[in-house]
Structures are given as structure tokens and as C-alpha cells.
Amino acid sequence: MGLVSVNDDGTIRSANARVAAMIGAKVSQLTGKSITEHLSLDQQNFGNADSYAELRRSFNSGTSEGWLKNTAGQLVPVDLSSADFAARNKQGTLISILDRSARQEMEDL
């Protein structure tokens, strides 16, 4: 499972190695970028300024199905869930990302 923390505007503060591998980048290359460059609820809405607000709204309903775009431009189906946190006078959101492509392949059999 991939984990990424973002601040209130969707800027990536930290990510684990699993998220970096799913995206095809180094962890250091993700820090400071907008999460919307790589996550969306639909297949066309990457990088849109309003897409992080849409993602945030979906987090209130538990786990959401979404899409991860890797550096090769491929779309990977993912399950997304989140939890808000506050630490050291900073607030943000921790997003868990689970690749569901293997599950879809099994369902298609």
C-alpha cells in the first residue's frame, strides 16, 4: 500500500517508496508537487486546479475508487482513503493508495 501526505492545497509533503514505485519516480521527485498530477477520481481530470477539492470531498465518504497516472502516462485503478492529521503545528492529509488492477484482473477471469 502506498502512503502519501499532502498539505491543505494538495502539495505532496512526503511519500513512501511504494507510491514512488507505483508512479515510477523517486520519492524526492514527488515532494513539492501537486498530488493531482498523479491522482484523480476520473480518467481525464489530472492536474486540474479543482481536482484536489474534488478528491477531498470524496475522502469524506470513506474509500473511493480513483486513478493513478504513472510517469509513462498509464492509468492504474486504485482505491483511495484518507485521514486528516495535525503534527508539530502542521495540518495535512494522509492518503492511502491501493493498486486494484490485480483485483480487476481476477474479476475479469
C-alpha positions in Angstrom: 0.0 0.0 0.0 1.3 3.4 -0.9 1.1 6.3 1.6 1.4 10.0 0.8 1.0 13.0 3.0 -0.2 16.3 1.5 -0.9 19.8 2.9 -4.2 21.6 2.6 -3.7 22.6 -1.1 -2.7 19.1 -2.2 1.1 19.6 -2.3 3.0 16.4 -1.5 4.9 16.7 1.8 6.1 13.1 1.9 5.6 9.7 0.2 6.7 6.2 0.8 8.7 4.0 -1.6 5.6 2.1 -2.7 3.9 5.2 -4.0 7.1 6.2 -5.8 7.3 2.8 -7.4 3.6 2.9 -8.5 4.3 6.3 -10.1 7.7 5.4 -11.5 9.6 8.1 -9.8 11.9 8.6 -6.8 10.4 9.8 -3.5 12.4 13.0 -3.8 10.9 13.8 -7.2 7.4 13.7 -5.7 7.9 16.1 -2.8 6.6 19.6 -3.5 4.4 18.5 -6.5 0.7 18.5 -6.6 -1.0 15.2 -5.8 -3.4 15.9 -8.7 -0.6 15.3 -11.2 -0.9 11.7 -10.3 -4.3 11.1 -8.6 -7.8 11.7 -9.9 -11.3 10.3 -9.5 -11.8 10.1 -13.2 -9.5 9.3 -16.2 -9.3 12.8 -17.6 -9.1 15.2 -14.7 -5.3 15.2 -13.9 -3.6 18.4 -12.9 -6.8 20.4 -12.8 -6.8 23.1 -10.1 -10.2 22.0 -8.9 -9.4 18.3 -8.8 -7.9 18.3 -5.3 -11.0 19.9 -3.9 -13.0 17.0 -5.6 -10.6 14.4 -4.1 -11.0 16.0 -0.6 -14.8 15.8 -0.9 -14.6 12.1 -1.9 -12.4 11.3 1.2 -15.4 12.2 3.4 -17.3 9.1 2.1 -14.7 6.5 3.1 -12.8 4.6 0.4 -13.1 6.0 -3.2 -12.1 4.4 -6.4 -9.8 6.5 -8.5 -6.9 6.6 -10.9 -3.2 6.9 -10.6 -1.2 8.2 -13.5 2.4 6.9 -13.7 5.3 8.6 -15.4 4.7 6.6 -18.6 1.2 8.1 -18.8 -0.5 4.8 -18.0 -3.6 4.9 -15.7 -3.7 2.4 -12.8 -7.0 1.8 -11.0 -6.6 2.5 -7.3 -8.6 2.6 -4.1 -8.1 5.8 -2.1 -8.7 6.5 1.6 -7.5 9.3 3.8 -7.2 10.7 7.3 -6.5 14.2 8.4 -3.7 14.8 10.8 -2.0 17.5 12.9 1.6 17.2 14.0 4.1 19.8 15.1 1.6 22.6 14.4 1.2 21.5 10.8 -2.0 20.0 9.4 -2.4 17.8 6.4 -4.0 14.6 5.0 -2.5 11.1 4.8 -3.7 9.3 1.7 -3.5 5.6 1.3 -3.3 4.3 -2.2 -4.0 0.6 -3.0 -3.5 -0.7 -6.6 -6.6 -2.5 -7.6 -5.5 -3.7 -11.0 -4.7 -7.2 -9.8 -8.1 -7.5 -8.3 -9.7 -6.3 -11.5 -7.7 -8.9 -13.5 -9.0 -11.6 -11.2 -12.6 -10.4 -11.5 -12.3 -10.4 -15.3 -11.4 -14.1 -15.3 
